[in-house]
Structure formats: structure tokens, C-alpha cells
């Protein structure tokens, strides 16, 4: 649809459920998770025709794909709950690399604007997830949040200086928070508007002045 919400257009017409769409940098394709009665696999959707093509085929769930800024890699979560890992591969499904351990729950990888880092969430205790970042090759993992309530679904600002994420830390509802990547534990604030509901960050607008839900 257009930025003002007009002219919505349906792209897929399959019997499966499609979710977690992510645009290719050139805007010609969307990668998404396609879930049927068996499992969830990743597929590419041609924006001009709506044609879909699966790029994974295995016995575990592949979900939450995100295209890299350079367009040559796709990051995604793989594995049956509660043991999932973060992987990357080429857009044609080749050159698969597993970046994290596959014990414990991890999800929603997001590339930094320069493609050097990947943000994601990871379970650190029963019922509690925190935000982490790691280098694009899986090295140097760094914990970014520390709170007894779940923090999930990180999104980078266009300049890479901030991360937004959804959190239950205020109690009862999921709110959107912003934190400084340089000082994540001290520079953090909520941006969820009233009335409170279930908020989850979608994307920053290009100039970094606003967020979409």
C-alpha cells in the first residue's frame, strides 16, 4: 500500500500463511516466512507478479527473515521452539551459516544499517528474553538489555545509533522503547503513546525522525 494507507494490494494467494515480510534492498522482492500444516519455510515473493518461490526446505521452522542492506544475505531464525538459532544465507538459499548456538530461544534478527551487526532477542531465563547484538559473522555477542520482563523485536535506527524494541517491563502491555547502542543500560526511554496497548516497533522512517508500528 501507499505510505498514506491507500491502495492496499494483496501479493500472495497461497494456501499457506505468510508472515514476517522483509523487502529486498532494490524493492523487487520480499522474503517472508511461509507456514503450512508441516512447518515454516522461507520464500521469496516477486513484487510485480506475486509469484512465490521457497528458498528453504527442511523439517524445522524458518522464520523472521531480514534482508541485509547489501542484498547478498538473509538473516533468519531456525529451529523448533524452544531451541532456535540465528542463521544467514544467500538469497537463493545457498551458503547457509549458523551464527549462534541452537540451544535456547532466539529470534527476530535485524541487520544494522551498515550490515556490520545483527540485533536479536535471546531467552536468558525461563520466560525472560533480552536484546543482544553480534557481529555479522556471529562473533562478539553483546547483551544490550537487562530486565526481569521480556524485551523482544529490536529495530535499528537509520544511523545505527539507537535500537527500538518491544518490552513488557511497564507491566500488562507491550510498549516500545528506544535505547542508545553506545549506552544501552543508561540511555533508554519509552515512546509508546497513550492509550496503552500491544505495541511492537515496525521500522524507522528513512530520515530517522519517526517510527512505524
C-alpha positions in Angstrom: 0.0 0.0 0.0 1.0 3.6 -0.3 2.5 5.5 2.7 -0.8 7.1 3.4 -2.5 3.7 3.7 -4.3 3.9 0.3 -4.4 1.3 -2.4 -3.6 -1.8 -0.5 -2.6 -4.7 -2.8 -2.6 -8.4 -2.0 0.6 -10.1 -3.2 0.2 -13.8 -2.2 -2.6 -16.2 -2.9 -1.3 -19.5 -1.5 -2.9 -21.9 0.9 -0.2 -21.3 3.4 0.1 -18.4 5.9 2.8 -15.8 5.0 4.3 -13.6 7.7 7.4 -11.6 8.6 7.8 -9.8 5.2 11.1 -8.1 4.5 11.9 -6.0 1.4 14.9 -6.6 -0.7 17.1 -3.5 -0.9 16.2 -3.0 -4.6 12.5 -3.3 -3.9 11.8 -6.1 -6.4 11.3 -9.0 -4.0 10.0 -9.7 -0.5 11.3 -12.5 1.7 8.8 -14.0 4.2 8.1 -17.0 6.3 5.5 -19.4 4.7 3.8 -21.6 7.2 1.7 -24.7 6.3 0.5 -27.7 8.2 4.0 -29.2 8.2 6.4 -26.4 9.2 7.5 -22.8 8.3 9.9 -22.2 5.4 11.3 -19.1 3.8 10.1 -17.9 0.4 10.7 -15.1 -2.0 7.7 -13.1 -3.4 8.1 -11.2 -6.7 6.5 -7.8 -6.0 5.5 -7.3 -9.6 3.8 -10.7 -10.2 3.1 -12.1 -6.7 4.9 -15.3 -7.7 6.4 -17.2 -4.7 9.4 -19.4 -4.6 10.6 -21.3 -1.5 14.3 -21.0 -0.6 14.4 -23.3 2.4 13.1 -26.9 2.6 13.7 -28.8 5.9 11.9 -30.3 8.9 12.3 -27.3 11.2 10.8 -23.9 11.3 12.5 -21.0 9.5 11.0 -17.6 10.4 11.6 -13.9 10.9 13.8 -13.3 7.8 15.5 -10.0 7.2 17.4 -8.9 4.1 20.9 -7.4 4.6 21.4 -3.8 3.4 23.8 -5.1 0.7 21.2 -7.6 -0.5 23.5 -10.5 -0.6 22.5 -12.2 2.7 19.3 -13.0 4.6 19.3 -13.5 8.3 16.6 -15.6 10.0 15.7 -17.7 13.0 15.7 -21.5 12.6 14.6 -24.4 14.8 11.7 -25.8 16.8 10.7 -23.9 19.9 12.3 -23.6 22.4 15.7 -24.4 20.8 16.3 -21.9 18.0 19.3 -20.3 16.4 20.2 -17.3 14.2 21.4 -18.2 10.7 22.3 -16.3 7.5 22.3 -17.5 3.9 22.4 -16.2 0.3 19.0 -15.1 -1.1 18.9 -18.2 -3.3 19.1 -20.5 -0.2 22.7 -21.5 -0.6 25.8 -20.7 1.6 24.0 -21.3 4.9 25.9 -20.3 8.1 24.6 -20.8 11.6 25.8 -17.9 13.8 24.6 -18.9 17.3 24.1 -22.0 19.4 20.8 -23.8 18.8 20.1 -24.3 22.5 17.7 -21.8 24.0 15.3 -19.4 22.3 16.5 -16.7 19.9 14.5 -14.7 17.3 13.9 -11.7 15.1 17.3 -10.9 13.7 17.8 -7.4 12.3 20.8 -6.0 10.4 22.4 -2.8 11.4 22.3 -0.1 8.6 25.9 -0.7 7.7 25.5 -4.5 7.7 28.2 -5.0 10.3 25.9 -6.1 13.2 22.8 -8.2 13.8 20.4 -7.5 16.6 18.2 -10.2 18.0 16.5 -11.4 21.2 17.5 -14.3 23.3 16.0 -16.1 26.3 18.2 -15.8 29.3 15.9 -17.3 31.9 12.5 -19.0 31.8 10.0 -16.5 30.4 12.5 -13.7 30.0 14.2 -12.6 26.8 16.7 -9.8 26.4 18.1 -7.8 23.4 21.6 -8.8 22.1 23.7 -7.7 19.2 26.6 -9.6 17.5 28.9 -9.0 14.6 27.6 -10.2 11.2 29.8 -13.2 11.3 28.4 -14.3 14.8 31.4 -13.1 16.8 31.4 -10.6 19.7 27.9 -11.1 21.1 26.8 -8.3 23.4 23.9 -8.2 25.7 22.0 -4.8 25.4 19.2 -5.1 28.0 18.8 -6.4 31.5 15.3 -6.5 32.9 13.2 -9.3 34.5 10.4 -8.7 31.9 10.8 -9.8 28.2 12.4 -7.5 25.7 12.0 -8.5 22.1 11.9 -7.5 18.4 14.8 -5.0 18.1 14.9 -2.4 15.2 17.9 -0.3 14.3 17.6 3.5 13.7 18.8 4.5 10.2 22.1 5.9 11.6 22.7 2.8 13.7 22.9 4.8 16.9 19.7 3.5 18.5 17.7 0.4 18.9 13.9 0.2 19.5 12.3 -2.9 20.9 9.1 -4.2 22.5 9.0 -4.8 26.2 6.6 -5.8 29.0 8.7 -4.0 31.6 6.0 -1.5 32.4 3.6 -4.4 33.1 0.4 -5.6 31.4 1.1 -4.4 27.9 3.9 -4.4 25.4 5.4 -0.9 25.0 8.0 0.4 22.5 11.3 1.6 24.0 14.4 3.3 22.5 17.9 2.8 23.7 21.3 4.1 22.8 23.6 1.5 21.3 26.6 3.2 22.9 25.0 3.3 26.4 22.1 0.8 26.4 21.7 0.4 30.1 21.6 4.1 31.0 20.0 5.8 27.9 16.6 4.1 27.5 13.1 5.5 27.3 9.5 4.6 26.2 7.9 6.1 23.1 4.6 4.3 23.2 1.6 6.7 23.0 -1.4 6.6 25.2 -3.8 4.8 25.5 -1.6 1.8 26.1 -2.0 -1.4 24.0 0.2 -4.1 22.5 2.8 -2.1 20.6 5.7 -3.5 18.6 8.2 -1.5 16.6 8.0 -1.9 12.8 10.6 0.4 11.1 12.1 3.8 11.3 11.2 6.3 8.5 14.2 6.9 6.3 15.4 10.1 7.9 15.1 8.6 11.4 12.7 11.1 12.8 9.8 8.7 13.4 8.8 5.1 13.9 6.1 3.0 12.3 4.3 0.4 14.4 
